[in-house]
Amino acid sequence: MGRLEDLRINAYLSKVARGYSNSAFIAGNLFPTIESELEKVDIFEFNKEAFQVYDTERSIRANSNVISPKGFTKKTTTLTEHDLAYPLDYREEQESKIVKLQLHATNVVTEGLKLKHEKQCADLVQNADNYATENKIVLSGTSQFSNAASDPEGVIDDAKSAVAGKIAQEPNTMVLGYDAFKNLKKNKQLRDLVSTSKTRIITLDLMKEIFDIENIVVGRSVFVNEKGEFVKVWGNNIVLAYVPPLNSRTEYDPSFAYTVKKKDALNIDEYTKEGNKIKYIRATDIYTPFLVGPDAGYLIANT
């Protein structure tokens, strides 16, 4: 195969990788992507000033309403490169149509990068150390949503109030670990709220109405640990957060979290080893997820 044809296939595979999505990956709901031209970036950690509602009305001849700046924390960091390669033997290529086999390899390495990002984000927001005392709770006993005496509506209302008390905005996004989702679906209080029928199913749409949160998603992805066991990426937890509902975001828009990604960094290329008998399809991306406004989030653990 000529060099020109190689380049054409790699460009096509890169386009496939950029358009790839997996419905099981939901981290983007908490970590919307900001693109950067450079790998060296400034990260702003937002304080109350970024979320505050100001008195803006002015009477005739009155003084202007002047903000008292509280300052902000900025740190400079470098984005991290991530790559993953899939080996193809020349004999495998001879037994298969080359583009289809390379497409399979592209999907595998792309999904590998996406799963890594999902787990990075999940680990950040499920780590209680990343939250102030007022922005987290660990449920136990009768407060757990699996218990008939529990009050999930009250717990989530308290969480919303805690966030609003710090940033003057209620959370508009909620991520449920799959076990937490199952506990809420079966919760007695929620069933009693929506129907007298014991068989009524509590759907995500009903949860949005009950909790008054417009965006609720369930984390269903899994990974394989060192023992070869399947482990849920999203544990028995709930994360509430304020994420700006913007079509085009920048690092200056206050949010709970962001993924900063180098523009057009996700690419597919190929290289050879072992006397050119093994070809590697490689995916490369450059990004880092950041918690930029922990006060805009709340962790409910051990539901």
Secondary structure, DSSP 8 states (H G I E B T S, - for coil): --HHHHHHHHHHHHHHHHT---TT--GGGTS-EEEESSSEEEEEE--HHHH--------TT-----------EEEEEE-EEEEEEEEEEHHHHHTS-HHHHHHHHHHHHHHHHHHHHHHHHHHHHT-GGGS-GGGEEE--GGGSTTSTT--HHHHHHHHHHHHHHHHSS---EEEEEHHHHHHHHH-HHHHHHH-S-TT----HHHHHHHHT-SEEEEE--EEE-TTS-EEESS-SEEEEE-----SS--TTS--SEEEEEETT--EEEEEEETTTTEEEEEEEEEEEEEE--GGGEEEEE--
